Amino acid sequence: MTLGPLEYAVVGFEGNRFTGQILGELRAAKEKGVIRIIDVLLIKKDENGDVTSFEMSDLSGEDAEAFGPIAGDLLEVFEPDDVEAAASNLPNNCSAGLLLIEQTWAIPLKEAILNAGGVPVVGGLVRPEVVQMIEAEIAAQAAGKNQAEMKVAE
């Protein structure tokens, strides 16, 4: 079995107010086969900087019900060092979701690369602030293109 690229993300929420609003999108992406959710860990850092973490299997009641659709086959691979590293980036009185996701959409591409004799050399994610700069550039380019098309149509 070929494993798709793995991505981890730490998504923070001020004031320890994790509402679970993103669960629907995670569930939809999982159901479409775009991703496989390997692990999800919830982290809370109180106003004193004390950290607690919860695997999905630790949840009960409404919390367990809310996460149920995405928590089915989690592997629980995160270690205490992962929690410590993620929490070190959080301000006090903040919560976070630590996600490990397999990009299943990329499995055929990965297999094609390997079958062609390609060897992964380096990879990574672009930092959020760089993504914002690129988004702004794409938006400006699209706005310029739209203006040019409007002038041609006149």
Backbone bond lengths (Angstrom), bond angles and torsions (degrees), N, CA, C in turn:
res aa  C-N    CA-C-N  psi(-1)  N-CA   C-N-CA  omega(-1)  CA-C   N-CA-C  phi
1 M - - - 1.452 - - 1.524 109.39 -
2 T 1.311 116.15 129.52 1.454 121.51 176.90 1.518 109.20 -86.90
3 L 1.299 115.40 132.07 1.459 121.33 177.38 1.518 108.01 -95.06
4 G 1.326 116.61 132.79 1.460 120.60 176.77 1.513 110.75 -73.36
5 P 1.329 116.58 170.94 1.459 119.79 177.75 1.529 110.71 -56.85
6 L 1.318 115.62 141.51 1.460 121.15 178.90 1.522 109.37 -103.54
7 E 1.306 115.08 139.77 1.461 121.55 178.99 1.519 108.05 -132.40
8 Y 1.317 115.37 135.88 1.452 117.73 172.18 1.520 108.23 -115.62
9 A 1.299 115.57 151.81 1.457 120.88 178.35 1.515 108.67 -146.10
10 V 1.313 115.02 144.72 1.456 121.99 172.01 1.525 105.49 -113.67
11 V 1.324 115.87 117.58 1.462 121.61 -178.01 1.520 107.56 -112.15
12 G 1.338 116.28 114.45 1.458 121.11 -175.48 1.514 113.18 -94.34
13 F 1.329 114.58 153.86 1.462 122.86 179.17 1.522 108.29 -136.72
14 E 1.326 116.47 121.49 1.460 120.58 -179.86 1.514 111.48 -65.01
15 G 1.320 114.93 147.68 1.456 120.90 173.15 1.513 114.80 70.15
16 N 1.327 117.53 18.87 1.464 120.49 -179.92 1.523 111.88 53.73
17 R 1.331 115.71 40.62 1.462 120.77 -179.27 1.518 110.50 -112.31
18 F 1.284 116.55 65.96 1.460 120.30 174.73 1.517 107.54 -78.78
19 T 1.315 116.25 113.78 1.465 120.01 -175.17 1.521 112.88 -94.33
20 G 1.316 117.22 -14.30 1.456 119.35 -177.65 1.515 113.26 80.82
21 Q 1.308 117.49 11.83 1.460 122.21 -175.98 1.528 112.96 -62.44
22 I 1.327 118.03 -28.08 1.466 120.02 -178.20 1.526 112.83 -82.27
23 L 1.318 116.95 -7.26 1.467 120.20 -177.23 1.525 112.38 -59.52
24 G 1.323 116.85 -37.20 1.462 120.30 179.85 1.521 112.07 -61.57
25 E 1.326 116.56 -41.04 1.466 120.02 179.54 1.524 111.36 -70.49
26 L 1.324 116.78 -38.81 1.465 119.44 175.57 1.524 110.57 -62.02
27 R 1.325 115.68 -44.31 1.465 120.56 179.28 1.526 110.54 -61.53
28 A 1.336 117.08 -44.27 1.470 120.89 -179.19 1.528 111.04 -63.10
29 A 1.327 116.79 -43.69 1.470 120.09 179.33 1.527 110.66 -64.55
30 K 1.318 116.15 -38.16 1.472 120.54 177.82 1.527 110.30 -65.27
31 E 1.331 116.78 -45.74 1.466 120.91 -178.40 1.524 112.30 -65.47
32 K 1.334 117.53 -30.86 1.466 121.79 177.73 1.527 112.00 -78.18
33 G 1.323 116.87 -9.68 1.454 120.29 -179.42 1.517 113.53 80.94
34 V 1.315 117.04 13.99 1.459 121.47 -179.71 1.526 110.58 -76.01
35 I 1.328 115.86 -37.08 1.461 121.41 -179.89 1.520 110.07 -135.41
36 R 1.314 114.75 161.54 1.461 121.79 166.71 1.515 105.47 -123.91
37 I 1.295 116.76 129.63 1.457 121.11 -179.42 1.521 107.46 -87.10
38 I 1.328 115.41 114.10 1.463 121.26 -177.77 1.525 110.43 -83.27
39 D 1.332 116.67 -45.26 1.461 120.28 -179.48 1.521 109.53 -155.83
40 V 1.316 115.27 148.34 1.460 123.67 173.57 1.519 106.61 -136.44
41 L 1.304 115.13 130.71 1.457 121.06 179.39 1.522 107.29 -131.57
42 L 1.309 117.33 134.76 1.462 121.21 177.08 1.522 108.65 -100.10
43 I 1.317 115.79 135.54 1.459 122.02 -178.55 1.520 108.08 -124.12
44 K 1.324 116.26 135.46 1.463 121.40 174.38 1.520 108.32 -125.55
45 K 1.329 114.70 133.23 1.460 121.23 176.91 1.523 106.29 -120.89
46 D 1.329 116.86 117.38 1.460 119.54 -175.61 1.528 111.55 -80.67
47 E 1.329 115.21 -178.20 1.470 120.10 -175.92 1.526 112.82 -64.51
48 N 1.334 117.78 -18.76 1.469 121.63 177.54 1.525 112.63 -93.60
49 G 1.327 116.90 -2.95 1.458 120.56 -179.25 1.516 113.93 90.00
50 D 1.339 116.96 5.17 1.466 119.99 177.36 1.527 109.11 -76.01
51 V 1.325 115.49 136.90 1.463 121.59 -173.24 1.523 110.85 -112.31
52 T 1.326 115.44 135.04 1.463 121.75 169.51 1.521 107.21 -127.47
53 S 1.318 115.81 150.88 1.461 119.64 178.95 1.520 109.24 -136.37
54 F 1.334 114.28 155.03 1.455 121.00 -176.54 1.520 109.50 -138.66
55 E 1.312 116.55 125.56 1.464 120.84 168.12 1.524 106.51 -80.39
56 M 1.295 117.08 162.25 1.461 120.59 179.59 1.526 111.27 -59.10
57 S 1.322 116.89 -33.46 1.465 120.11 -179.50 1.527 112.09 -69.28
58 D 1.345 117.44 -15.02 1.465 121.65 178.35 1.523 112.33 -82.56
59 L 1.326 116.94 -14.50 1.460 120.69 -174.27 1.520 111.09 -83.34
60 S 1.324 114.97 154.79 1.462 120.08 176.66 1.522 108.92 -143.57
61 G 1.309 115.95 170.01 1.456 121.84 175.98 1.512 113.41 61.55
62 E 1.342 115.68 -135.39 1.465 121.80 -177.06 1.521 112.04 -61.30
63 D 1.337 116.61 -38.19 1.462 119.66 -179.59 1.527 110.61 -62.60
64 A 1.319 116.45 -46.05 1.468 120.46 179.44 1.524 110.45 -63.13
65 E 1.317 116.85 -38.76 1.462 121.06 179.46 1.529 110.89 -65.24
66 A 1.336 116.97 -40.98 1.468 121.15 -179.32 1.523 111.48 -63.68
67 F 1.330 116.98 -39.29 1.459 121.05 -177.19 1.521 113.15 -89.30
68 G 1.311 117.55 -9.54 1.457 121.92 -175.52 1.514 115.92 -46.15
69 P 1.351 118.60 -49.60 1.468 119.74 -176.50 1.529 114.97 -62.67
70 I 1.326 118.30 -23.24 1.466 118.69 179.02 1.517 112.41 -105.47
71 A 1.314 117.05 -9.24 1.458 120.30 -171.90 1.524 113.77 -93.87
72 G 1.314 117.50 1.93 1.455 120.75 -172.18 1.512 117.08 -53.62
73 D 1.315 118.23 -52.77 1.461 120.97 -172.06 1.524 112.80 -116.99
74 L 1.304 117.76 33.57 1.457 120.19 -177.44 1.524 110.65 -67.78
75 L 1.321 115.08 144.08 1.463 120.46 -177.63 1.522 113.55 -94.07
76 E 1.323 118.08 -14.90 1.464 122.60 -178.52 1.526 111.06 52.57
77 V 1.321 115.32 62.63 1.462 121.51 -177.18 1.526 113.65 -96.60
78 F 1.329 117.93 -12.23 1.459 119.40 -179.26 1.521 110.48 -67.16
79 E 1.319 114.87 141.26 1.462 123.23 -178.70 1.528 109.38 -108.89
80 P 1.333 117.68 165.51 1.470 120.05 176.74 1.533 113.31 -54.33
81 D 1.328 117.64 -34.52 1.472 120.39 177.47 1.527 111.17 -62.97
82 D 1.336 117.33 -35.30 1.462 121.22 178.31 1.525 110.53 -65.66
83 V 1.328 115.60 -42.09 1.468 120.68 178.45 1.523 109.40 -63.18
84 E 1.322 116.21 -45.30 1.469 120.93 -179.24 1.526 110.99 -61.34
85 A 1.328 116.99 -44.06 1.466 120.60 -179.83 1.527 110.89 -64.87
86 A 1.321 116.94 -43.82 1.467 120.14 179.80 1.522 110.74 -65.38
87 A 1.318 116.67 -44.36 1.465 121.03 -177.94 1.525 111.74 -65.79
88 S 1.324 117.27 -29.38 1.467 119.71 -179.36 1.528 111.51 -65.73
89 N 1.319 117.17 -20.19 1.463 121.61 178.67 1.524 113.09 -92.71
90 L 1.325 116.86 -2.25 1.463 120.88 -177.99 1.522 110.71 -98.93
91 P 1.326 117.29 138.85 1.466 118.50 171.10 1.530 109.37 -72.24
92 N 1.318 116.14 164.57 1.462 119.83 175.57 1.526 109.69 -61.79
93 N 1.328 115.36 156.24 1.460 123.26 179.95 1.530 111.04 58.71
94 C 1.310 114.52 51.19 1.462 121.26 -177.37 1.525 108.12 -142.96
95 S 1.310 116.50 151.88 1.460 120.54 173.56 1.520 108.13 -123.25
96 A 1.318 115.77 164.70 1.460 119.54 -179.29 1.517 109.77 -152.45
97 G 1.305 114.10 154.39 1.450 121.71 168.99 1.517 107.36 -106.98
98 L 1.305 116.89 127.78 1.464 122.54 175.86 1.522 105.84 -103.81
99 L 1.327 115.94 115.82 1.461 121.90 -173.81 1.514 110.86 -115.20
100 L 1.313 116.45 139.77 1.460 122.16 169.36 1.521 106.19 -122.91
101 I 1.336 115.00 117.92 1.459 121.47 -172.58 1.521 109.83 -125.51
102 E 1.321 115.95 135.97 1.461 121.60 171.56 1.523 107.79 -93.04
103 Q 1.311 116.24 129.13 1.464 121.85 178.01 1.537 108.03 -84.24
104 T 1.325 116.18 82.53 1.465 120.50 -174.19 1.523 112.83 -66.78
105 W 1.330 117.75 -24.86 1.459 120.94 178.02 1.524 111.10 -60.27
106 A 1.336 117.48 -25.00 1.463 121.73 -174.34 1.528 113.49 -91.54
107 I 1.321 118.32 -0.99 1.465 119.89 -178.44 1.530 111.82 -59.15
108 P 1.351 120.12 -47.56 1.472 118.37 178.44 1.533 112.89 -60.70
109 L 1.319 117.32 -37.32 1.463 120.60 177.68 1.526 110.24 -65.40
110 K 1.316 117.32 -44.33 1.464 121.04 178.57 1.526 110.50 -60.68
111 E 1.333 116.48 -44.22 1.463 119.99 179.33 1.526 111.37 -63.29
112 A 1.342 117.14 -40.00 1.468 120.64 178.16 1.526 110.75 -63.44
113 I 1.309 116.73 -41.64 1.468 120.96 178.53 1.525 109.92 -61.89
114 L 1.326 116.23 -47.65 1.463 120.20 -179.39 1.525 111.52 -65.02
115 N 1.343 117.40 -41.91 1.468 121.31 179.42 1.524 112.26 -65.67
116 A 1.328 116.70 -26.51 1.465 121.09 178.54 1.528 111.52 -85.40
117 G 1.328 116.54 2.29 1.457 120.31 -179.90 1.517 113.63 87.78
118 G 1.313 116.43 6.77 1.462 119.97 178.08 1.517 110.81 -72.98
119 V 1.306 115.05 149.00 1.460 121.38 -179.91 1.525 108.10 -128.48
120 P 1.329 117.65 123.09 1.466 118.43 176.30 1.531 109.97 -58.56
121 V 1.318 115.83 127.57 1.459 120.83 -178.44 1.523 110.68 -103.50
122 V 1.314 116.21 -48.93 1.456 120.81 179.11 1.520 107.98 -155.87
123 G 1.285 116.70 153.40 1.458 121.56 178.38 1.509 109.00 -156.61
124 G 1.283 116.28 178.05 1.454 119.97 178.24 1.508 110.80 162.88
125 L 1.296 114.50 -179.62 1.454 121.28 178.88 1.519 109.40 -108.72
126 V 1.297 114.93 151.20 1.453 121.13 177.04 1.531 107.89 -83.00
127 R 1.327 116.50 135.90 1.469 121.35 -179.12 1.529 110.58 -60.75
128 P 1.342 117.39 146.48 1.470 120.91 -177.55 1.525 114.11 -54.13
129 E 1.321 118.31 -38.59 1.466 119.40 -178.95 1.529 111.73 -67.79
130 V 1.326 117.37 -30.84 1.464 120.77 176.22 1.528 109.45 -72.57
131 V 1.324 116.98 -39.08 1.467 120.76 176.74 1.529 109.69 -59.46
132 Q 1.325 117.41 -41.97 1.470 120.78 178.90 1.527 110.99 -61.81
133 M 1.325 117.41 -40.87 1.466 120.59 178.26 1.529 110.56 -63.62
134 I 1.322 116.60 -42.53 1.465 120.71 -179.58 1.528 110.23 -66.98
135 E 1.337 117.03 -41.06 1.469 120.47 177.01 1.526 110.79 -58.09
136 A 1.333 116.45 -43.96 1.465 120.65 179.79 1.528 110.53 -63.73
137 E 1.327 116.78 -40.35 1.461 120.77 179.61 1.531 110.96 -65.84
138 I 1.326 117.02 -42.45 1.469 120.92 178.52 1.528 110.08 -64.12
139 A 1.339 116.94 -42.09 1.469 120.49 178.97 1.523 110.59 -63.01
140 A 1.333 117.31 -42.20 1.465 120.78 179.14 1.527 110.50 -65.15
141 Q 1.319 116.23 -40.77 1.462 120.60 178.94 1.534 110.31 -63.98
142 A 1.327 116.73 -43.07 1.467 120.85 179.19 1.525 110.49 -64.59
143 A 1.331 117.38 -40.14 1.465 120.70 178.81 1.523 110.26 -64.07
144 G 1.330 117.17 -41.62 1.462 121.11 177.71 1.516 111.86 -64.03
145 K 1.324 116.89 -40.03 1.464 121.54 178.78 1.526 110.24 -65.10
146 N 1.339 116.18 -42.18 1.466 119.92 179.13 1.522 111.13 -63.14
147 Q 1.336 117.16 -39.90 1.467 120.35 178.37 1.522 110.52 -65.02
148 A 1.330 116.98 -41.24 1.468 120.49 179.28 1.523 110.71 -64.47
149 E 1.325 117.59 -40.34 1.463 121.32 178.92 1.519 111.09 -65.32
150 M 1.335 116.82 -36.51 1.462 120.32 179.21 1.527 110.49 -66.89
151 K 1.337 117.64 -38.42 1.465 121.09 179.20 1.520 110.82 -66.88
152 V 1.336 116.91 -38.91 1.465 121.05 178.92 1.522 109.86 -65.37
153 A 1.319 116.86 -37.97 1.463 121.30 -178.34 1.526 111.85 -69.86
154 E 1.318 117.42 -22.59 1.472 120.43 -178.51 1.456 109.76 -73.93
